[in-house]
Amino acid sequence: MPAKPEVYRDALDRAREQAVAWLESMPTRPVAPRLDADGVIDRLAGSLPADGLEAAEVVDELVAAAEPGLMAMPSGRFFGWVIGGTLPAALATDWLVSAWDQNAGMRYATPAAAAIEEVAGAWLVDLLGLPGGSGVGFTTGATMANFVGLAAARGHVLAQAGWDVEARGLTGGPAVTVLAGAERHVSVDLALRYLGLGAPVAVPADGEGRIVPADLADALARAAGPVIVCLQAGNLHSGAFDPMREAVALAHEHGAWVHVDGAFGLWAAASPRFAAAMDGIDTADSWATDAHKTLNVPYDCGVAIVSRPEAMRAALGTHAAYLIRGSADRADPYELVPEMSRRARGVPVWAALRSLGRSGVVALVERLVDTAAALAEGLARQPGVEIVNDVVFTQVCLSFGSDERTRAVTARLIADGTVWMSGSHWRDRDVLRISVSNWSTDGADVATAIAAVERAAAAVPA
């Protein structure tokens, strides 16, 4: 019997009420959760009840148990890790993605989802100034976007060496050397591990985490056989960008494939302000980024872009009699990402881009950067605070003198709950790390954040 619309209506109405109440609480609620995971488990634990509940009641029961354990990540006062908020159009269309319930793997079966993602991908390539005709896949996040780019790289460099890794595997084939900056993100290492390539050879980085071209040249000269070079657009601590044009040219002179991990920083390519910092980004071979960071779409959504879509399809594509092709000359979505079954996560990307337009994306990126600069400027005026990085993008790292005091101030700040900033360890010292990633962060949030840090620092003797 087909489901009647009212079966869904009550539950969806209740979910909308709860979602709106959650979002409306953002300006005033503490950022930190009130319960830890064990506390939420206590609220949910026990045997599965013998009898079920009406769908709307399930929504209410879940919210009552979960709400105290929710981190206010959508808040403009959340500066932890690199986690963006959600633009209204992206959130609303993400709800539609769930309601439409399209398994977005095949063009033939889900033409609307495939078409929307294809348009969004083309918009992204154009917006970021990358080579036209590049393949674009929507992954779970930058880790799997790195996986996609590096899988294409692995297949290409081994094919250049006369080895078909897709048919023969790695055993017995030429060893692939992977070179990456000493301050690369760990997601690069994870992707390489998944691909059976092992840990990369670390190339020295400068004081802001940028790969040093002279050392890259030396490493390339020592490498034998197939080579992949991993560069970085947006260092996790400093926000700095590797010298793209010089590094890519060096790599290509040695026949290497160049992959760029730009989880949050690749979006700088959209802004003319960063033309010099991103010069040469288009000369690389593949790129990885997150839409759920700088672009502010809901979790989860990474983007893999590969200049040679045929290498992408060779690494990730497959065929079976039951998989009906939607086009003889266009890739099916499942040929561009690791999953054969997935939600249409490119739809909120289309919505975010359509709601912002080109000028809006530029304004969003530049506003995040300006906010980071305002935070750094305000915090630097406080006694005993040292900004330890050049604030060139959206990342700010600060020290309060000794490592012990920095850890204590960080703990005090988190316990206060007014804002959320995470601790880290960089350049052999502990730091308080601030990442500006939320489209809604405004001047009032900046003032609140500066005051919260000042309170925390005042409570910890120098």
Summary of the structure (lengths in Angstrom):
residues: 462
radius of gyration: 23.4
end to end distance: 70.5
largest distance: 70.5
contacts: 1609
relative contact order: 0.15
helix: 46%
strand: 13%
